[in-house]
Amino acid sequence: MYAKLVPLEKGILNFACCANHYIFKYDSRVGAGPSRHAVYEALKKLATHNAEAIRCITASTFSGWVIRLDNVQHYIRPRHFCVGREAMMKIGTAATVFEYKGFLLEALSVNNKNQRLKENKRAKLTFKQLESMIDTNHISKVGALQWLWVLVNYIPCLASYKKRVSTVYQTELAKKRLPAEKTRLYPLPTNGCNETITQELKEALINFANEMGYSEESPPKTLVHAGGDGLTY
């Protein structure tokens, strides 16, 4: 009777969860894999290690930080509907922070930004000034080189020019090359704030800052860039 009341998709999901549980249980019993408890504890230790690492960095350096966040949700369906139990949507905010280098420290100075805001030079900014900042000559050369890259990569008789085109990309037309070192990413603990509500978005950002080791007594030494998709912006 119960099988008739349970949707097919839900039954398959429950079966998969049970199968996953018994696979963990059997593999750990015969020594072919770790137990579910061991995996969970390992993930907890990795999270603790990451939290300590990011707090050590924020406390000792003037690194630049970028927070990328987005909303997360999970629809909870109770297995048995009864009084006090109903389906609900759990909403939260998740974020990942990464460190970037190769910038002028003054560009992220809080005092420098406040001073520039007081000068209010933005009020006098014109479209012509913005247009003059664009290096159109460089854009034209890169555009032409892009077509050459397509030709040397898809026409076999021009394959001998691949190395030359790559060299031009990396030397003559490289205004600022990306750093060779790998960017370090640190996932932050997820909180229960809803980013679509301004007050809760503020609470989420404060929570992420606290997880990075910042507080009202010890604020960031540089500006921290935070953002996400269009809704977050």
Biotite code that builds the C-alpha atoms (Angstrom):
import biotite.structure as struc

atoms = struc.array([
    struc.Atom([0.000, 0.000, 0.000], chain_id="A", res_id=1, res_name="MET", atom_name="CA", element="C"),
    struc.Atom([2.844, 2.394, 0.883], chain_id="A", res_id=2, res_name="TYR", atom_name="CA", element="C"),
    struc.Atom([4.561, 1.704, -2.452], chain_id="A", res_id=3, res_name="ALA", atom_name="CA", element="C"),
    struc.Atom([1.502, 2.943, -4.321], chain_id="A", res_id=4, res_name="LYS", atom_name="CA", element="C"),
    struc.Atom([1.542, 6.266, -2.456], chain_id="A", res_id=5, res_name="LEU", atom_name="CA", element="C"),
    struc.Atom([5.224, 7.005, -3.069], chain_id="A", res_id=6, res_name="VAL", atom_name="CA", element="C"),
    struc.Atom([6.132, 8.645, -6.420], chain_id="A", res_id=7, res_name="PRO", atom_name="CA", element="C"),
    struc.Atom([8.530, 6.662, -8.592], chain_id="A", res_id=8, res_name="LEU", atom_name="CA", element="C"),
    struc.Atom([11.252, 9.349, -8.497], chain_id="A", res_id=9, res_name="GLU", atom_name="CA", element="C"),
    struc.Atom([11.103, 9.549, -4.704], chain_id="A", res_id=10, res_name="LYS", atom_name="CA", element="C"),
    struc.Atom([11.277, 5.774, -4.386], chain_id="A", res_id=11, res_name="GLY", atom_name="CA", element="C"),
    struc.Atom([14.362, 5.634, -6.601], chain_id="A", res_id=12, res_name="ILE", atom_name="CA", element="C"),
    struc.Atom([16.004, 8.427, -4.582], chain_id="A", res_id=13, res_name="LEU", atom_name="CA", element="C"),
    struc.Atom([15.333, 6.632, -1.286], chain_id="A", res_id=14, res_name="ASN", atom_name="CA", element="C"),
    struc.Atom([16.692, 3.392, -2.743], chain_id="A", res_id=15, res_name="PHE", atom_name="CA", element="C"),
    struc.Atom([19.843, 5.187, -3.954], chain_id="A", res_id=16, res_name="ALA", atom_name="CA", element="C"),
    struc.Atom([20.424, 6.720, -0.500], chain_id="A", res_id=17, res_name="CYS", atom_name="CA", element="C"),
    struc.Atom([20.028, 3.319, 1.171], chain_id="A", res_id=18, res_name="CYS", atom_name="CA", element="C"),
    struc.Atom([22.317, 1.686, -1.390], chain_id="A", res_id=19, res_name="ALA", atom_name="CA", element="C"),
    struc.Atom([24.939, 4.378, -0.850], chain_id="A", res_id=20, res_name="ASN", atom_name="CA", element="C"),
    struc.Atom([24.756, 3.799, 2.912], chain_id="A", res_id=21, res_name="HIS", atom_name="CA", element="C"),
    struc.Atom([25.234, 0.031, 2.579], chain_id="A", res_id=22, res_name="TYR", atom_name="CA", element="C"),
    struc.Atom([28.094, 0.465, 0.087], chain_id="A", res_id=23, res_name="ILE", atom_name="CA", element="C"),
    struc.Atom([29.933, 2.571, 2.676], chain_id="A", res_id=24, res_name="PHE", atom_name="CA", element="C"),
    struc.Atom([29.084, 0.043, 5.378], chain_id="A", res_id=25, res_name="LYS", atom_name="CA", element="C"),
    struc.Atom([30.186, -3.005, 3.349], chain_id="A", res_id=26, res_name="TYR", atom_name="CA", element="C"),
    struc.Atom([33.388, -1.439, 1.943], chain_id="A", res_id=27, res_name="ASP", atom_name="CA", element="C"),
    struc.Atom([34.528, -0.325, 5.386], chain_id="A", res_id=28, res_name="SER", atom_name="CA", element="C"),
    struc.Atom([33.730, -3.788, 6.799], chain_id="A", res_id=29, res_name="ARG", atom_name="CA", element="C"),
    struc.Atom([35.922, -5.633, 4.249], chain_id="A", res_id=30, res_name="VAL", atom_name="CA", element="C"),
    struc.Atom([38.639, -2.945, 4.229], chain_id="A", res_id=31, res_name="GLY", atom_name="CA", element="C"),
    struc.Atom([37.956, -1.787, 0.664], chain_id="A", res_id=32, res_name="ALA", atom_name="CA", element="C"),
    struc.Atom([37.110, 1.802, 1.647], chain_id="A", res_id=33, res_name="GLY", atom_name="CA", element="C"),
    struc.Atom([36.583, 4.198, 4.533], chain_id="A", res_id=34, res_name="PRO", atom_name="CA", element="C"),
    struc.Atom([33.425, 4.375, 6.591], chain_id="A", res_id=35, res_name="SER", atom_name="CA", element="C"),
    struc.Atom([30.932, 7.227, 6.299], chain_id="A", res_id=36, res_name="ARG", atom_name="CA", element="C"),
    struc.Atom([32.042, 8.457, 9.740], chain_id="A", res_id=37, res_name="HIS", atom_name="CA", element="C"),
    struc.Atom([35.694, 8.528, 8.645], chain_id="A", res_id=38, res_name="ALA", atom_name="CA", element="C"),
    struc.Atom([34.854, 10.537, 5.506], chain_id="A", res_id=39, res_name="VAL", atom_name="CA", element="C"),
    struc.Atom([32.770, 12.986, 7.544], chain_id="A", res_id=40, res_name="TYR", atom_name="CA", element="C"),
    struc.Atom([35.553, 13.475, 10.100], chain_id="A", res_id=41, res_name="GLU", atom_name="CA", element="C"),
    struc.Atom([38.116, 13.963, 7.308], chain_id="A", res_id=42, res_name="ALA", atom_name="CA", element="C"),
    struc.Atom([35.969, 16.684, 5.742], chain_id="A", res_id=43, res_name="LEU", atom_name="CA", element="C"),
    struc.Atom([35.646, 18.389, 9.152], chain_id="A", res_id=44, res_name="LYS", atom_name="CA", element="C"),
    struc.Atom([39.432, 18.381, 9.572], chain_id="A", res_id=45, res_name="LYS", atom_name="CA", element="C"),
    struc.Atom([39.949, 19.795, 6.066], chain_id="A", res_id=46, res_name="LEU", atom_name="CA", element="C"),
    struc.Atom([37.443, 22.577, 6.801], chain_id="A", res_id=47, res_name="ALA", atom_name="CA", element="C"),
    struc.Atom([39.223, 23.394, 10.084], chain_id="A", res_id=48, res_name="THR", atom_name="CA", element="C"),
    struc.Atom([42.585, 23.471, 8.306], chain_id="A", res_id=49, res_name="HIS", atom_name="CA", element="C"),
    struc.Atom([41.264, 25.860, 5.631], chain_id="A", res_id=50, res_name="ASN", atom_name="CA", element="C"),
    struc.Atom([39.728, 28.126, 8.289], chain_id="A", res_id=51, res_name="ALA", atom_name="CA", element="C"),
    struc.Atom([43.022, 28.338, 10.180], chain_id="A", res_id=52, res_name="GLU", atom_name="CA", element="C"),
    struc.Atom([44.988, 28.949, 6.963], chain_id="A", res_id=53, res_name="ALA", atom_name="CA", element="C"),
    struc.Atom([42.860, 31.871, 5.787], chain_id="A", res_id=54, res_name="ILE", atom_name="CA", element="C"),
    struc.Atom([42.858, 33.498, 9.236], chain_id="A", res_id=55, res_name="ARG", atom_name="CA", element="C"),
    struc.Atom([46.655, 33.285, 9.416], chain_id="A", res_id=56, res_name="CYS", atom_name="CA", element="C"),
    struc.Atom([46.928, 34.975, 6.010], chain_id="A", res_id=57, res_name="ILE", atom_name="CA", element="C"),
    struc.Atom([44.454, 37.766, 6.773], chain_id="A", res_id=58, res_name="THR", atom_name="CA", element="C"),
    struc.Atom([46.153, 38.488, 10.095], chain_id="A", res_id=59, res_name="ALA", atom_name="CA", element="C"),
    struc.Atom([49.705, 38.739, 8.774], chain_id="A", res_id=60, res_name="SER", atom_name="CA", element="C"),
    struc.Atom([49.604, 40.149, 5.226], chain_id="A", res_id=61, res_name="THR", atom_name="CA", element="C"),
    struc.Atom([48.122, 42.929, 3.137], chain_id="A", res_id=62, res_name="PHE", atom_name="CA", element="C"),
    struc.Atom([46.682, 40.568, 0.563], chain_id="A", res_id=63, res_name="SER", atom_name="CA", element="C"),
    struc.Atom([43.768, 41.496, -1.659], chain_id="A", res_id=64, res_name="GLY", atom_name="CA", element="C"),
    struc.Atom([40.652, 39.380, -1.168], chain_id="A", res_id=65, res_name="TRP", atom_name="CA", element="C"),
    struc.Atom([37.641, 38.707, -3.381], chain_id="A", res_id=66, res_name="VAL", atom_name="CA", element="C"),
    struc.Atom([34.441, 37.122, -2.073], chain_id="A", res_id=67, res_name="ILE", atom_name="CA", element="C"),
    struc.Atom([32.135, 35.468, -4.587], chain_id="A", res_id=68, res_name="ARG", atom_name="CA", element="C"),
    struc.Atom([28.767, 34.498, -3.153], chain_id="A", res_id=69, res_name="LEU", atom_name="CA", element="C"),
    struc.Atom([25.396, 33.225, -4.307], chain_id="A", res_id=70, res_name="ASP", atom_name="CA", element="C"),
    struc.Atom([22.150, 31.954, -2.873], chain_id="A", res_id=71, res_name="ASN", atom_name="CA", element="C"),
    struc.Atom([21.639, 28.245, -2.255], chain_id="A", res_id=72, res_name="VAL", atom_name="CA", element="C"),
    struc.Atom([18.355, 26.482, -1.639], chain_id="A", res_id=73, res_name="GLN", atom_name="CA", element="C"),
    struc.Atom([17.108, 22.992, -0.979], chain_id="A", res_id=74, res_name="HIS", atom_name="CA", element="C"),
    struc.Atom([13.492, 21.872, -1.079], chain_id="A", res_id=75, res_name="TYR", atom_name="CA", element="C"),
    struc.Atom([12.712, 19.637, 1.898], chain_id="A", res_id=76, res_name="ILE", atom_name="CA", element="C"),
    struc.Atom([9.976, 17.052, 1.355], chain_id="A", res_id=77, res_name="ARG", atom_name="CA", element="C"),
    struc.Atom([8.882, 15.174, 4.504], chain_id="A", res_id=78, res_name="PRO", atom_name="CA", element="C"),
    struc.Atom([8.612, 11.437, 4.034], chain_id="A", res_id=79, res_name="ARG", atom_name="CA", element="C"),
    struc.Atom([5.338, 11.320, 6.001], chain_id="A", res_id=80, res_name="HIS", atom_name="CA", element="C"),
    struc.Atom([2.934, 14.268, 6.008], chain_id="A", res_id=81, res_name="PHE", atom_name="CA", element="C"),
    struc.Atom([1.329, 14.891, 9.383], chain_id="A", res_id=82, res_name="CYS", atom_name="CA", element="C"),
    struc.Atom([0.515, 17.756, 11.729], chain_id="A", res_id=83, res_name="VAL", atom_name="CA", element="C"),
    struc.Atom([3.503, 20.074, 12.131], chain_id="A", res_id=84, res_name="GLY", atom_name="CA", element="C"),
    struc.Atom([5.406, 18.598, 9.196], chain_id="A", res_id=85, res_name="ARG", atom_name="CA", element="C"),
    struc.Atom([5.224, 20.227, 5.782], chain_id="A", res_id=86, res_name="GLU", atom_name="CA", element="C"),
    struc.Atom([7.399, 20.761, 2.737], chain_id="A", res_id=87, res_name="ALA", atom_name="CA", element="C"),
    struc.Atom([9.636, 23.826, 2.935], chain_id="A", res_id=88, res_name="MET", atom_name="CA", element="C"),
    struc.Atom([12.408, 25.600, 1.068], chain_id="A", res_id=89, res_name="MET", atom_name="CA", element="C"),
    struc.Atom([15.664, 26.003, 2.988], chain_id="A", res_id=90, res_name="LYS", atom_name="CA", element="C"),
    struc.Atom([17.483, 29.136, 1.785], chain_id="A", res_id=91, res_name="ILE", atom_name="CA", element="C"),
    struc.Atom([21.030, 30.223, 2.559], chain_id="A", res_id=92, res_name="GLY", atom_name="CA", element="C"),
    struc.Atom([24.087, 31.958, 1.163], chain_id="A", res_id=93, res_name="THR", atom_name="CA", element="C"),
    struc.Atom([27.351, 30.263, 0.173], chain_id="A", res_id=94, res_name="ALA", atom_name="CA", element="C"),
    struc.Atom([30.647, 31.989, -0.603], chain_id="A", res_id=95, res_name="ALA", atom_name="CA", element="C"),
    struc.Atom([34.162, 31.268, -1.773], chain_id="A", res_id=96, res_name="THR", atom_name="CA", element="C"),
    struc.Atom([37.040, 33.651, -1.098], chain_id="A", res_id=97, res_name="VAL", atom_name="CA", element="C"),
    struc.Atom([40.280, 33.851, -3.047], chain_id="A", res_id=98, res_name="PHE", atom_name="CA", element="C"),
    struc.Atom([43.467, 35.846, -2.705], chain_id="A", res_id=99, res_name="GLU", atom_name="CA", element="C"),
    struc.Atom([44.876, 37.869, -5.568], chain_id="A", res_id=100, res_name="TYR", atom_name="CA", element="C"),
    struc.Atom([48.282, 39.467, -5.912], chain_id="A", res_id=101, res_name="LYS", atom_name="CA", element="C"),
    struc.Atom([50.201, 41.764, -8.234], chain_id="A", res_id=102, res_name="GLY", atom_name="CA", element="C"),
    struc.Atom([48.346, 44.973, -7.395], chain_id="A", res_id=103, res_name="PHE", atom_name="CA", element="C"),
    struc.Atom([49.233, 48.359, -5.936], chain_id="A", res_id=104, res_name="LEU", atom_name="CA", element="C"),
    struc.Atom([48.489, 48.354, -2.227], chain_id="A", res_id=105, res_name="LEU", atom_name="CA", element="C"),
    struc.Atom([47.396, 51.986, -2.430], chain_id="A", res_id=106, res_name="GLU", atom_name="CA", element="C"),
    struc.Atom([44.621, 51.035, -4.864], chain_id="A", res_id=107, res_name="ALA", atom_name="CA", element="C"),
    struc.Atom([42.878, 49.050, -2.094], chain_id="A", res_id=108, res_name="LEU", atom_name="CA", element="C"),
    struc.Atom([43.558, 51.527, 0.705], chain_id="A", res_id=109, res_name="SER", atom_name="CA", element="C"),
    struc.Atom([40.438, 52.488, 2.648], chain_id="A", res_id=110, res_name="VAL", atom_name="CA", element="C"),
    struc.Atom([41.810, 55.971, 3.396], chain_id="A", res_id=111, res_name="ASN", atom_name="CA", element="C"),
    struc.Atom([42.711, 56.488, -0.264], chain_id="A", res_id=112, res_name="ASN", atom_name="CA", element="C"),
    struc.Atom([39.171, 55.577, -1.369], chain_id="A", res_id=113, res_name="LYS", atom_name="CA", element="C"),
    struc.Atom([37.572, 57.905, 1.184], chain_id="A", res_id=114, res_name="ASN", atom_name="CA", element="C"),
    struc.Atom([39.822, 60.740, 0.019], chain_id="A", res_id=115, res_name="GLN", atom_name="CA", element="C"),
    struc.Atom([38.909, 60.174, -3.629], chain_id="A", res_id=116, res_name="ARG", atom_name="CA", element="C"),
    struc.Atom([35.213, 60.086, -2.781], chain_id="A", res_id=117, res_name="LEU", atom_name="CA", element="C"),
    struc.Atom([35.566, 63.487, -1.130], chain_id="A", res_id=118, res_name="LYS", atom_name="CA", element="C"),
    struc.Atom([37.247, 64.881, -4.265], chain_id="A", res_id=119, res_name="GLU", atom_name="CA", element="C"),
    struc.Atom([34.191, 63.750, -6.307], chain_id="A", res_id=120, res_name="ASN", atom_name="CA", element="C"),
    struc.Atom([36.049, 63.703, -9.631], chain_id="A", res_id=121, res_name="LYS", atom_name="CA", element="C"),
    struc.Atom([33.424, 61.309, -10.966], chain_id="A", res_id=122, res_name="ARG", atom_name="CA", element="C"),
    struc.Atom([30.970, 64.222, -11.329], chain_id="A", res_id=123, res_name="ALA", atom_name="CA", element="C"),
    struc.Atom([33.196, 65.745, -14.024], chain_id="A", res_id=124, res_name="LYS", atom_name="CA", element="C"),
    struc.Atom([33.873, 62.495, -15.885], chain_id="A", res_id=125, res_name="LEU", atom_name="CA", element="C"),
    struc.Atom([32.706, 62.492, -19.521], chain_id="A", res_id=126, res_name="THR", atom_name="CA", element="C"),
    struc.Atom([32.253, 59.854, -22.186], chain_id="A", res_id=127, res_name="PHE", atom_name="CA", element="C"),
    struc.Atom([35.091, 61.374, -24.226], chain_id="A", res_id=128, res_name="LYS", atom_name="CA", element="C"),
    struc.Atom([37.482, 60.895, -21.320], chain_id="A", res_id=129, res_name="GLN", atom_name="CA", element="C"),
    struc.Atom([36.473, 57.248, -20.966], chain_id="A", res_id=130, res_name="LEU", atom_name="CA", element="C"),
    struc.Atom([36.865, 56.718, -24.723], chain_id="A", res_id=131, res_name="GLU", atom_name="CA", element="C"),
    struc.Atom([40.366, 58.225, -24.685], chain_id="A", res_id=132, res_name="SER", atom_name="CA", element="C"),
    struc.Atom([41.440, 55.636, -22.086], chain_id="A", res_id=133, res_name="MET", atom_name="CA", element="C"),
    struc.Atom([40.793, 52.775, -24.536], chain_id="A", res_id=134, res_name="ILE", atom_name="CA", element="C"),
    struc.Atom([43.832, 51.640, -26.508], chain_id="A", res_id=135, res_name="ASP", atom_name="CA", element="C"),
    struc.Atom([42.097, 51.085, -29.843], chain_id="A", res_id=136, res_name="THR", atom_name="CA", element="C"),
    struc.Atom([45.395, 50.395, -31.614], chain_id="A", res_id=137, res_name="ASN", atom_name="CA", element="C"),
    struc.Atom([46.113, 47.499, -29.251], chain_id="A", res_id=138, res_name="HIS", atom_name="CA", element="C"),
    struc.Atom([42.566, 46.129, -29.678], chain_id="A", res_id=139, res_name="ILE", atom_name="CA", element="C"),
    struc.Atom([42.950, 46.166, -33.484], chain_id="A", res_id=140, res_name="SER", atom_name="CA", element="C"),
    struc.Atom([46.234, 44.244, -33.316], chain_id="A", res_id=141, res_name="LYS", atom_name="CA", element="C"),
    struc.Atom([44.810, 41.659, -30.941], chain_id="A", res_id=142, res_name="VAL", atom_name="CA", element="C"),
    struc.Atom([41.748, 41.251, -33.184], chain_id="A", res_id=143, res_name="GLY", atom_name="CA", element="C"),
    struc.Atom([43.926, 40.643, -36.232], chain_id="A", res_id=144, res_name="ALA", atom_name="CA", element="C"),
    struc.Atom([46.115, 38.206, -34.313], chain_id="A", res_id=145, res_name="LEU", atom_name="CA", element="C"),
    struc.Atom([43.038, 36.313, -33.195], chain_id="A", res_id=146, res_name="GLN", atom_name="CA", element="C"),
    struc.Atom([42.125, 35.646, -36.819], chain_id="A", res_id=147, res_name="TRP", atom_name="CA", element="C"),
    struc.Atom([45.698, 34.513, -37.495], chain_id="A", res_id=148, res_name="LEU", atom_name="CA", element="C"),
    struc.Atom([45.425, 32.130, -34.544], chain_id="A", res_id=149, res_name="TRP", atom_name="CA", element="C"),
    struc.Atom([42.299, 30.577, -36.097], chain_id="A", res_id=150, res_name="VAL", atom_name="CA", element="C"),
    struc.Atom([44.023, 30.175, -39.478], chain_id="A", res_id=151, res_name="LEU", atom_name="CA", element="C"),
    struc.Atom([47.239, 28.580, -38.166], chain_id="A", res_id=152, res_name="VAL", atom_name="CA", element="C"),
    struc.Atom([45.290, 26.173, -35.953], chain_id="A", res_id=153, res_name="ASN", atom_name="CA", element="C"),
    struc.Atom([42.731, 24.986, -38.510], chain_id="A", res_id=154, res_name="TYR", atom_name="CA", element="C"),
    struc.Atom([44.671, 25.100, -41.797], chain_id="A", res_id=155, res_name="ILE", atom_name="CA", element="C"),
    struc.Atom([47.300, 22.327, -41.844], chain_id="A", res_id=156, res_name="PRO", atom_name="CA", element="C"),
    struc.Atom([49.686, 24.059, -44.287], chain_id="A", res_id=157, res_name="CYS", atom_name="CA", element="C"),
    struc.Atom([49.948, 27.056, -41.897], chain_id="A", res_id=158, res_name="LEU", atom_name="CA", element="C"),
    struc.Atom([50.680, 24.968, -38.810], chain_id="A", res_id=159, res_name="ALA", atom_name="CA", element="C"),
    struc.Atom([54.359, 25.966, -38.898], chain_id="A", res_id=160, res_name="SER", atom_name="CA", element="C"),
    struc.Atom([53.362, 29.516, -37.819], chain_id="A", res_id=161, res_name="TYR", atom_name="CA", element="C"),
    struc.Atom([51.695, 28.418, -34.572], chain_id="A", res_id=162, res_name="LYS", atom_name="CA", element="C"),
    struc.Atom([54.777, 29.040, -32.456], chain_id="A", res_id=163, res_name="LYS", atom_name="CA", element="C"),
    struc.Atom([55.300, 32.529, -33.895], chain_id="A", res_id=164, res_name="ARG", atom_name="CA", element="C"),
    struc.Atom([51.671, 33.536, -33.243], chain_id="A", res_id=165, res_name="VAL", atom_name="CA", element="C"),
    struc.Atom([51.854, 32.250, -29.657], chain_id="A", res_id=166, res_name="SER", atom_name="CA", element="C"),
    struc.Atom([55.098, 34.176, -29.116], chain_id="A", res_id=167, res_name="THR", atom_name="CA", element="C"),
    struc.Atom([53.510, 37.437, -30.294], chain_id="A", res_id=168, res_name="VAL", atom_name="CA", element="C"),
    struc.Atom([50.584, 36.851, -27.929], chain_id="A", res_id=169, res_name="TYR", atom_name="CA", element="C"),
    struc.Atom([52.949, 36.420, -24.982], chain_id="A", res_id=170, res_name="GLN", atom_name="CA", element="C"),
    struc.Atom([55.414, 39.221, -25.785], chain_id="A", res_id=171, res_name="THR", atom_name="CA", element="C"),
    struc.Atom([54.504, 42.096, -28.116], chain_id="A", res_id=172, res_name="GLU", atom_name="CA", element="C"),
    struc.Atom([50.772, 42.172, -27.383], chain_id="A", res_id=173, res_name="LEU", atom_name="CA", element="C"),
    struc.Atom([50.871, 41.138, -23.719], chain_id="A", res_id=174, res_name="ALA", atom_name="CA", element="C"),
    struc.Atom([50.130, 44.284, -21.743], chain_id="A", res_id=175, res_name="LYS", atom_name="CA", element="C"),
    struc.Atom([49.975, 42.509, -18.408], chain_id="A", res_id=176, res_name="LYS", atom_name="CA", element="C"),
    struc.Atom([50.460, 38.783, -18.245], chain_id="A", res_id=177, res_name="ARG", atom_name="CA", element="C"),
    struc.Atom([48.557, 36.735, -15.695], chain_id="A", res_id=178, res_name="LEU", atom_name="CA", element="C"),
    struc.Atom([50.630, 35.373, -12.802], chain_id="A", res_id=179, res_name="PRO", atom_name="CA", element="C"),
    struc.Atom([51.885, 31.837, -13.264], chain_id="A", res_id=180, res_name="ALA", atom_name="CA", element="C"),
    struc.Atom([51.086, 30.730, -9.722], chain_id="A", res_id=181, res_name="GLU", atom_name="CA", element="C"),
    struc.Atom([47.841, 28.990, -8.890], chain_id="A", res_id=182, res_name="LYS", atom_name="CA", element="C"),
    struc.Atom([45.061, 31.019, -7.283], chain_id="A", res_id=183, res_name="THR", atom_name="CA", element="C"),
    struc.Atom([44.234, 29.761, -3.802], chain_id="A", res_id=184, res_name="ARG", atom_name="CA", element="C"),
    struc.Atom([40.521, 29.263, -3.120], chain_id="A", res_id=185, res_name="LEU", atom_name="CA", element="C"),
    struc.Atom([38.922, 28.960, 0.306], chain_id="A", res_id=186, res_name="TYR", atom_name="CA", element="C"),
    struc.Atom([35.252, 27.917, 0.663], chain_id="A", res_id=187, res_name="PRO", atom_name="CA", element="C"),
    struc.Atom([33.578, 29.691, 3.579], chain_id="A", res_id=188, res_name="LEU", atom_name="CA", element="C"),
    struc.Atom([30.909, 28.183, 5.853], chain_id="A", res_id=189, res_name="PRO", atom_name="CA", element="C"),
    struc.Atom([27.402, 28.559, 4.474], chain_id="A", res_id=190, res_name="THR", atom_name="CA", element="C"),
    struc.Atom([24.942, 30.617, 6.505], chain_id="A", res_id=191, res_name="ASN", atom_name="CA", element="C"),
    struc.Atom([21.154, 30.810, 6.590], chain_id="A", res_id=192, res_name="GLY", atom_name="CA", element="C"),
    struc.Atom([20.813, 34.368, 5.250], chain_id="A", res_id=193, res_name="CYS", atom_name="CA", element="C"),
    struc.Atom([18.757, 35.253, 2.187], chain_id="A", res_id=194, res_name="ASN", atom_name="CA", element="C"),
    struc.Atom([20.734, 37.452, -0.202], chain_id="A", res_id=195, res_name="GLU", atom_name="CA", element="C"),
    struc.Atom([17.556, 38.847, -1.778], chain_id="A", res_id=196, res_name="THR", atom_name="CA", element="C"),
    struc.Atom([16.847, 40.754, 1.453], chain_id="A", res_id=197, res_name="ILE", atom_name="CA", element="C"),
    struc.Atom([19.218, 43.679, 1.959], chain_id="A", res_id=198, res_name="THR", atom_name="CA", element="C"),
    struc.Atom([19.509, 43.323, 5.731], chain_id="A", res_id=199, res_name="GLN", atom_name="CA", element="C"),
    struc.Atom([20.207, 39.590, 5.491], chain_id="A", res_id=200, res_name="GLU", atom_name="CA", element="C"),
    struc.Atom([22.755, 40.168, 2.715], chain_id="A", res_id=201, res_name="LEU", atom_name="CA", element="C"),
    struc.Atom([24.561, 42.535, 5.079], chain_id="A", res_id=202, res_name="LYS", atom_name="CA", element="C"),
    struc.Atom([24.441, 39.898, 7.830], chain_id="A", res_id=203, res_name="GLU", atom_name="CA", element="C"),
    struc.Atom([25.820, 37.303, 5.402], chain_id="A", res_id=204, res_name="ALA", atom_name="CA", element="C"),
    struc.Atom([28.767, 39.564, 4.472], chain_id="A", res_id=205, res_name="LEU", atom_name="CA", element="C"),
    struc.Atom([29.528, 40.253, 8.147], chain_id="A", res_id=206, res_name="ILE", atom_name="CA", element="C"),
    struc.Atom([29.381, 36.519, 8.835], chain_id="A", res_id=207, res_name="ASN", atom_name="CA", element="C"),
    struc.Atom([31.802, 35.784, 5.977], chain_id="A", res_id=208, res_name="PHE", atom_name="CA", element="C"),
    struc.Atom([34.143, 38.527, 7.212], chain_id="A", res_id=209, res_name="ALA", atom_name="CA", element="C"),
    struc.Atom([34.110, 37.025, 10.700], chain_id="A", res_id=210, res_name="ASN", atom_name="CA", element="C"),
    struc.Atom([34.936, 33.595, 9.274], chain_id="A", res_id=211, res_name="GLU", atom_name="CA", element="C"),
    struc.Atom([37.945, 35.188, 7.559], chain_id="A", res_id=212, res_name="MET", atom_name="CA", element="C"),
    struc.Atom([39.166, 36.476, 10.919], chain_id="A", res_id=213, res_name="GLY", atom_name="CA", element="C"),
    struc.Atom([37.940, 40.071, 10.690], chain_id="A", res_id=214, res_name="TYR", atom_name="CA", element="C"),
    struc.Atom([35.867, 41.879, 13.312], chain_id="A", res_id=215, res_name="SER", atom_name="CA", element="C"),
    struc.Atom([34.931, 45.400, 14.379], chain_id="A", res_id=216, res_name="GLU", atom_name="CA", element="C"),
    struc.Atom([38.068, 45.499, 16.534], chain_id="A", res_id=217, res_name="GLU", atom_name="CA", element="C"),
    struc.Atom([40.322, 44.232, 13.726], chain_id="A", res_id=218, res_name="SER", atom_name="CA", element="C"),
    struc.Atom([38.822, 45.253, 10.355], chain_id="A", res_id=219, res_name="PRO", atom_name="CA", element="C"),
    struc.Atom([40.450, 44.449, 6.986], chain_id="A", res_id=220, res_name="PRO", atom_name="CA", element="C"),
    struc.Atom([43.593, 46.439, 6.182], chain_id="A", res_id=221, res_name="LYS", atom_name="CA", element="C"),
    struc.Atom([42.513, 46.699, 2.552], chain_id="A", res_id=222, res_name="THR", atom_name="CA", element="C"),
    struc.Atom([39.213, 46.851, 0.691], chain_id="A", res_id=223, res_name="LEU", atom_name="CA", element="C"),
    struc.Atom([37.585, 43.461, 0.129], chain_id="A", res_id=224, res_name="VAL", atom_name="CA", element="C"),
    struc.Atom([35.752, 43.023, -3.160], chain_id="A", res_id=225, res_name="HIS", atom_name="CA", element="C"),
    struc.Atom([32.462, 41.128, -2.806], chain_id="A", res_id=226, res_name="ALA", atom_name="CA", element="C"),
    struc.Atom([30.004, 40.175, -5.504], chain_id="A", res_id=227, res_name="GLY", atom_name="CA", element="C"),
    struc.Atom([28.286, 37.396, -7.385], chain_id="A", res_id=228, res_name="GLY", atom_name="CA", element="C"),
    struc.Atom([25.679, 37.136, -10.119], chain_id="A", res_id=229, res_name="ASP", atom_name="CA", element="C"),
    struc.Atom([23.317, 39.888, -11.270], chain_id="A", res_id=230, res_name="GLY", atom_name="CA", element="C"),
    struc.Atom([20.962, 39.513, -8.309], chain_id="A", res_id=231, res_name="LEU", atom_name="CA", element="C"),
    struc.Atom([23.808, 39.762, -5.788], chain_id="A", res_id=232, res_name="THR", atom_name="CA", element="C"),
    struc.Atom([25.158, 42.842, -7.557], chain_id="A", res_id=233, res_name="TYR", atom_name="CA", element="C"),
])
